[in-house]
């Protein structure tokens, strides 16, 4: 069932930003995979976002919130409903005067690499290890993105959300539970903006740390082919998913156009023309073998969204 034309017309009235009908979601995913969404809307302001969220929830229109699309696999049948893309929300502010720490407030759509660059330029430390994590700030906060033992939740000071009723809700760090790859937020809430508190440091030292993180990432991860980053969560710090998958001989294994990276076994890459079904079959093969050989249930780090392709 596709989206009601009346709903499409109303969304167009609410959102002045870009609206796309029947658009391939492969255009909005780092995997470059995914069938069409009935509608994809890109609100340009929090007011537009609020009005749109109120509308789709009152009308019970299926919807999905999308950032930069770097940790999502859209199925081949696409998405029946409205995909709400938050990347146009780009407000950014730094306070770095008068103490031994500074604050960065960023809207959900600010790219995480931009935030890290701006923090470095302001002489604020603590985000260097996160270099190379793609995606938007909102998505990175919602999943408590991290790398090499560092995570965004460590620096989080305050969050501004839209709650289930699309009302503004402000939470401080003491009110938020977070851990490895999760941020426990109120059900149905959306990250609109967040504030980080970062210690001041010597810019040269911060830049050196950033360069080291950049070098390590480029040597240890596939950069030249489409992927969605790490596919599985690590079962434990001393038994990472990539090492398990590598140990079981999956590096280079392929299904259709999807392949386990030969650089990092926790990445599945799109070799060209990969379908979501290819990726999912490869994921299932890996999970089954890991359960059988290691007695471990590998949990997905990426989101799988949408419907399978319909075959006649």
C-alpha positions, -999 to 999 in steps of 0.1 A, spaced: 0 0 0 15 33 -10 10 67 7 -24 84 3 -21 113 -22 -39 135 4 -10 129 29 15 137 2 -3 170 -5 -4 179 32 33 171 38 42 194 8 23 222 26 41 217 59 76 214 46 93 240 25 125 220 22 130 193 -5 103 167 -11 109 136 -31 82 112 -43 90 75 -52 127 82 -47 152 54 -45 166 52 -10 199 40 -24 205 78 -30 204 85 7 224 55 21 261 51 23 255 14 13 239 28 -20 212 1 -16 175 5 -12 142 6 -30 119 36 -33 103 55 -5 67 68 -11 79 102 1 111 116 15 109 150 32 137 172 44 125 199 68 147 229 70 137 241 105 127 226 138 93 242 134 88 224 101 100 192 116 76 196 146 46 202 123 55 172 101 60 149 131 27 160 146 9 154 113 23 119 105 17 107 141 -19 121 143 -26 105 109 -7 73 119 13 76 87 43 52 88 75 72 91 112 68 96 138 93 107 170 94 87 203 112 92 231 108 67 222 71 61 255 56 72 243 28 95 211 17 77 203 -10 52 171 -2 32 154 -32 19 148 -37 -19 111 -30 -17 117 4 -2 96 22 25 58 27 24 53 60 42 74 91 48 111 91 54 120 122 73 156 132 66 172 156 92 203 166 74 191 202 66 191 210 104 227 225 106 228 251 134 261 250 152 276 271 181 308 269 201 315 284 235 352 281 243 361 311 265 368 316 301 374 281 315 393 249 311 365 235 289 343 245 261 308 236 248 296 227 214 259 228 206 250 211 173 218 204 155 209 169 145 219 173 108 255 185 114 279 160 99 300 143 127 332 149 107 324 186 106 318 187 143 352 170 150 370 194 127 353 225 143 362 212 178 398 208 167 400 243 153 386 256 186 412 238 206 387 214 222 399 178 228 381 145 233 366 137 199 398 127 180 393 90 183 359 93 166 374 106 134 362 85 105 328 77 119 305 91 92 269 103 96 251 131 113 254 143 149 218 133 157 222 98 145 256 95 162 240 106 195 210 83 192 233 53 188 261 66 211 286 63 183 321 54 194 355 41 185 386 29 202 370 30 236 357 66 232 320 74 227 299 106 223 280 99 255 312 105 275 311 142 265 273 147 264 260 176 286 224 181 273 200 170 247 170 187 231 144 162 218 110 161 203 90 137 225 63 112 213 38 141 210 63 163 191 68 186 222 102 199 231 120 180 258 154 190 273 174 163 292 207 168 310 233 141 312 221 128 346 188 119 330 202 99 302 214 63 304 239 53 278 264 25 271 280 6 243 262 16 211 230 27 229 215 58 242 183 52 263 160 80 252 122 84 258 102 61 235 93 78 202 116 108 208 138 124 182 172 141 187 170 177 176 201 192 192 228 183 216 255 200 237 289 185 244 314 196 270 350 191 259 383 199 277 406 225 262 439 214 249 468 223 227 457 225 191 489 209 178 485 180 202 448 176 192 457 177 155 484 151 161 459 128 178 434 134 149 461 125 123 469 93 142 433 83 143 429 91 107 459 70 97 447 40 117 412 41 103 424 44 67 447 14 71 421 -8 89 388 0 72 376 -1 36 372 35 23 369 31 -15 337 10 -16 301 17 -3 293 2 31 274 10 62 303 8 86 305 -20 112 276 -45 107 277 -62 140 281 -50 176 312 -64 194 302 -92 218 330 -79 241 360 -55 239 384 -84 239 364 -105 214 354 -81 186 330 -92 159 355 -85 131 380 -109 147 354 -136 151 343 -133 115 378 -133 102 387 -163 123 359 -182 107 372 -175 73 345 -151 60 369 -124 47 361 -120 10 330 -142 12 303 -129 -12 266 -132 -20 256 -115 -52 271 -80 -51 276 -80 -13 310 -91 1 327 -93 35 355 -68 33 390 -82 29 402 -52 49 379 -55 79 357 -85 84 330 -65 103 323 -45 71 301 -58 43 307 -38 11 286 -32 -20 308 -44 -49 284 -28 -73 247 -35 -79 243 -53 -46 207 -59 -34 196 -57 2 187 -93 -1 223 -101 -9 235 -83 22 209 -100 44 217 -135 32 254 -128 39 245 -115 74 224 -147 80 253 -169 69 277 -152 93 253 -152 122 245 -189 118 282 -199 116 291 -178 146 263 -193 167 274 -228 156 311 -224 161 313 -197 189 280 -201 207 276 -163 202 246 -144 189 260 -115 169 237 -85 172 233 -60 143 248 -26 147 231 -14 115 193 -8 111 174 -28 86 144 -8 73 116 -12 48 100 -40 28 114 -69 8 110 -66 -30 77 -81 -43 83 -108 -69 55 -116 -93 
